[in-house]
């Protein structure tokens, strides 16, 4: 599909499509994203710890953080950034 055909299929002009392409091409990649691995756990353990609203954050290099309910999201982001340096 050509850019002109794509733009028409979305109800926009090709000029608008090209403008957005140029804008998005200038953006730097997101640096706040980190890889996440979802692991399965034993259902019996989940029932036993149902009241525990904390979670663990495993960071490369063997570091594990236990995050409890009510954590300050901004402070957690700052801490992770500092640990990644």
MOJOCOR-V717245 format. One record per residue. N is the residue number from 0. RES is the residue in one letter. PSI is psi in whole degrees, 0 to 359 (none if undefined). D_CENTER is the distance of its C-alpha to the mean C-alpha in Angstrom with 2 decimals. Layout:
n;res;psi;d_center
N;RES;PSI;D_CENTER
N;RES;PSI;D_CENTER
This chain:
n;res;psi;d_center
0;X;132;30.80
1;X;165;31.61
2;X;321;29.67
3;X;317;32.55
4;X;317;32.43
5;X;312;28.68
6;X;316;29.06
7;X;322;32.03
8;X;338;30.24
9;X;359;27.64
10;X;28;30.41
11;X;166;29.62
12;X;154;31.70
13;X;327;31.08
14;X;317;31.14
15;X;318;28.13
16;X;314;26.26
17;X;323;27.27
18;X;313;26.35
19;X;322;22.74
20;X;317;22.60
21;X;322;23.95
22;X;314;21.56
23;X;331;18.39
24;X;338;20.01
25;X;343;20.41
26;X;143;16.84
27;X;152;15.46
28;X;148;12.35
29;X;132;9.23
30;X;353;9.79
31;X;353;7.31
32;X;139;4.72
33;X;151;6.48
34;X;144;7.88
35;X;136;8.26
36;X;123;11.71
37;X;125;13.02
38;X;146;16.69
39;X;154;19.56
40;X;164;21.91
41;X;130;25.49
42;X;323;26.14
43;X;321;29.00
44;X;320;26.82
45;X;319;24.51
46;X;318;27.69
47;X;324;29.04
48;X;25;26.02
49;X;326;25.41
50;X;345;26.07
51;X;108;23.71
52;X;16;20.50
53;X;167;19.03
54;X;163;16.46
55;X;140;16.26
56;X;115;13.65
57;X;123;14.99
58;X;144;14.65
59;X;142;16.37
60;X;5;20.04
61;X;9;20.71
62;X;134;19.45
63;X;130;18.47
64;X;134;17.65
65;X;119;18.75
66;X;123;17.09
67;X;166;19.57
68;X;144;19.66
69;X;16;19.80
70;X;156;17.78
71;X;110;17.21
72;X;320;13.52
73;X;317;14.57
74;X;323;16.59
75;X;317;14.04
76;X;317;11.78
77;X;318;15.14
78;X;315;16.14
79;X;317;13.25
80;X;317;13.81
81;X;321;17.48
82;X;333;17.30
83;X;345;15.55
84;X;none;18.51
